[in-house]
Amino acid sequence: MGSRQIVQEWQMYRNLLKECHVHKKTLWLDIRGNHDNFNVLNLESKENYYRNYSIQGVSHPRSYLHQISKGGDKYSFIGVDACLEPGPRRPFNFVGMLTK
């Protein structure tokens, strides 16, 4: 019994976004969470499915800020990644940490 990511779920996620042309219709801001970090030794790991299959993973491997200006107003979207590095297994995978 353990925690793991399922690559087929990530492939389905990527394929769904592509088939629906999400990136042409809207700004899609995804961020990884603790379950997306199971057994990820480092950001370059082949098990880092967030990097390999998400929209923002290549450009923003961790936390990021995205700003939009519209009608003189500025809107900020902050994706916060509090995942530990390396990505632990159960029971420690439910602990997050933010550095300065």
C-alpha positions, -999 to 999 in steps of 0.1 A, spaced: 0 0 0 15 33 -10 11 66 -28 20 71 -64 11 91 -95 -6 73 -124 10 83 -157 -22 74 -176 -42 100 -156 -16 126 -166 -18 116 -202 -56 118 -201 -54 153 -186 -30 165 -213 -50 149 -241 -83 164 -228 -68 199 -227 -55 195 -262 -87 180 -277 -108 207 -261 -83 234 -273 -83 249 -238 -53 270 -245 -71 288 -274 -102 295 -253 -89 306 -220 -58 311 -199 -52 278 -181 -32 281 -149 -24 248 -134 -1 241 -104 11 209 -89 -1 198 -55 11 172 -30 -3 143 -49 16 155 -80 48 153 -61 47 116 -51 82 101 -56 95 131 -76 132 132 -66 138 166 -83 122 189 -108 140 172 -137 129 137 -127 110 117 -154 84 111 -126 77 148 -125 45 144 -146 34 180 -138 63 192 -159 57 166 -186 19 168 -190 6 201 -177 3 234 -194 23 255 -170 48 228 -159 75 236 -184 74 274 -180 67 273 -142 80 242 -125 71 256 -90 53 287 -78 46 315 -102 29 348 -107 7 356 -137 -6 391 -142 -32 404 -166 -40 441 -173 -75 449 -185 -93 482 -186 -67 499 -165 -68 473 -138 -42 447 -131 -51 412 -119 -26 389 -103 -29 351 -101 -4 334 -78 2 297 -81 18 285 -49 37 252 -48 44 241 -12 56 206 -22 86 192 -4 118 185 -24 123 156 -29 88 144 -31 82 120 -2 60 90 1 33 84 27 27 96 54 50 126 47 35 136 14 7 156 31 31 181 46 39 213 27 65 240 32 70 275 19 104 290 18 112 327 20 
